[in-house]
């Protein structure tokens, strides 16, 4: 093993074994490359792992639906995770980067599930097993899979990644009786729950990082499609927007998944000195191939309905970020550049 490779391995081990801080230090002066994706059915071939690796990401972020295993049988859920974890292609992929992420409904084990899922605590432990979270980590004893991570370069500049849990605490949604949409917006309810909201507020208000990335399994800005989304709880949308503004956290970016399409959404928020970007990347093994159109008042660019993954190339010196949707053969399908 080359010295450089060994050094990176040691850094990645540091990143995964310090539950109180989760700091990854990198000496590179080049843009930090983060890769993410969602909707990976373990029973379908994932042909993108090698393509993702061509971009040499420092971190891979699971955006949810990391497996598909809707079940009340936790032994079956464990088998689904083990099946994925033991796949040779995935094992090879995890060797040279940090692996972090959140869950969505199909790895939570209940389609569109929230706080009403009776096996959520057991499901959480299996999720943490999949991510090799130590048995003595505080994440094992608190509710929810949310967590924070820091990437810091040799110049002292940093990126904070806040992985949100939009399942464990989320209030039950309101079905549309007309069946025109799956769900209707509701005036009450919570996406994150009181404890996670307090944690998020503290993390954003105390952030010294140059970028703050929020990982949400469901879309934040796109709010017209009627499937699962933050838009089903407009009060929670406003709450997060207000927190982003009042916290004065630098350069907040949202990553999302779930939809089996990939797209960029952008919104100008009053008193926020930059537009808020919600970058949706979905899915890795299957997509909505029959997609025709869908209203999204904040969409910028085109919807991608091919198997794909997301890349962020963050230049901490110039504060420029290049967002890319890439597919098979590492083909660039759509991109967006933002100068912060």
Beta strands, then each sheet from edge to edge (+ up, - down):
strand 1: 23-26
strand 2: 32-37
strand 3: 59-62
strand 4: 98-101
strand 5: 147-153
strand 6: 158-163
strand 7: 174-175
strand 8: 183-184
strand 9: 211-215
strand 10: 252-256
strand 11: 262-267
strand 12: 276-280
strand 13: 299-304
strand 14: 309-315
strand 15: 320-326
strand 16: 332-339
sheet 1: 1+ 5+ 6- 9- 10- 12- 11+ 13-
sheet 2: 4+ 3+ 2+ 14- 15+ 16-
sheet 3: 7+ 8-
end
